[in-house]
Amino acid sequence: MNEKPSISNLAAIDAAHHIHPFSDMAELNARGTRIIERAEGLFITDSTGKKYLDAFAGLWCVNVGYGRKSIAEAAYRQMQELPYYNAFFGTTTPPATLLAQKVASHAGPNLNRVFFTNSGSEATDTWFRMARVYWKALGKPQKTQVIARKNGYHGSTVAGASLGGMKLMHEQGNLPIDGIHHINQPYWYAEGEHLSPAEFGLKIARELETKIDELGEDRVAAFVAEPIQGAGGVIIPPDTYWPEIARICKARNILLVVDEVICGFGRLGEWFGHQHYGVEPDLAPIAKGLSSGYLPIGGVLVSDRVAEVMMNEVGEFYHGFTYSGHPVAAAAALENIRIIEEEGLVERVRDDIGPYFAAAWKSLESHEVVGEAQSVGLMGGLQLAADKATRRRYEKPDDIGTLVRNHCLENGLILRATGDRMLASPALTISRSEVDQVIETLSKALDHLREKGLG
Ligand code: PMP
């Protein structure tokens, strides 16, 4: 075996050779990257030996926590038996088939089939193509336009970055591609003005109807949204929002695509986010919690409505990935889901740790710099505010979020900041005392922000 390089060597090698995702590399190389070496339960350890409570589950994905030996063993067994075979040549592998069945058993009653990918972004590209193919097969080839939302996130591929509503991504590379339109997000705190959250939820949902009218119903293929916008800042929609969206999609005969990449696999206290909000998607991309991030795997849940057309009218769908349904990733995902079932993690989020987390998170609203602290299940969004009474926001939202996030980091807590919102998304196995630790450390970071008096 090669000798392990020292920390400073590894950092230098990283700076010389490794381009990181979503990173300003000049800035990162000057600062030096943190090297994460080990993890167990909720805690990760870096190469200096410092331990952090990871209240973000890696990147919204390690739902069963770190260090699950049975997942490693399932992958090892599968790798010895059959490390790879594809699903192209009229073939499958036992884990891919069993995983499709298992995932379907937990989704809504009309979602019975899965198309596998390696990531959420590939899942986005897959449903995007499928939606257009579906309408074409039904004799409506002009139904190609897709409506998405500002500040949504659906991945980094060309279709993913186009469907996402991130301006900074669009500016890099002439996006969005043709045929994609964005309506406003249900972000009441920032954009609700004088309306109540319930009124605002309805108003924003009805922008979908207006956009459909503008484009022409016979040209619109689908609408896509995350149940709760994740990367956009854990934007939790008012309760009036989703039922109205579902009503409009049905009335206007456009496909409803619910992006379950973050919300799927228990995060909201149901197996899927669409179940929490009581809506039935026609297509639903999944990833992350499907394998708890132990190996890369994603997919698209396909409703009976779409599957029947794909099977009976389309013939061959010219789409697929070398690693669609990769047997080792599928074996890891199956074991991950077995753990979620056996430990009752979805119910635990709904009935036990979710409510405990909700009360603790909400208590932060008494802090002077917090405008609003909302959560569903184990997904929390905390709005920083310069003036609570008027919902006035800080002038430099990014700096404020970074300040709070870095204070948490120095004190051994990993949370994410998106602008002036703090985001939490811990493993579904988080204990009550670990929740207390999150709140205590975050509170101190909020004190630090108040003391800085940056308002
Ligand atoms: N959809 C949503 C809602 C996501 O949050 C993400 C990733 N954060 C993606 C899609 C893309 O997934 P991936 O990074 O696995 O390509």
Residues whose N, C-alpha, C, O or C-beta is under 5 A from the ligand:
A	BS01	PMP	S119 G120 S121 E122 Y153 H154 G155 E226 G230 D259 V261 I262 A287
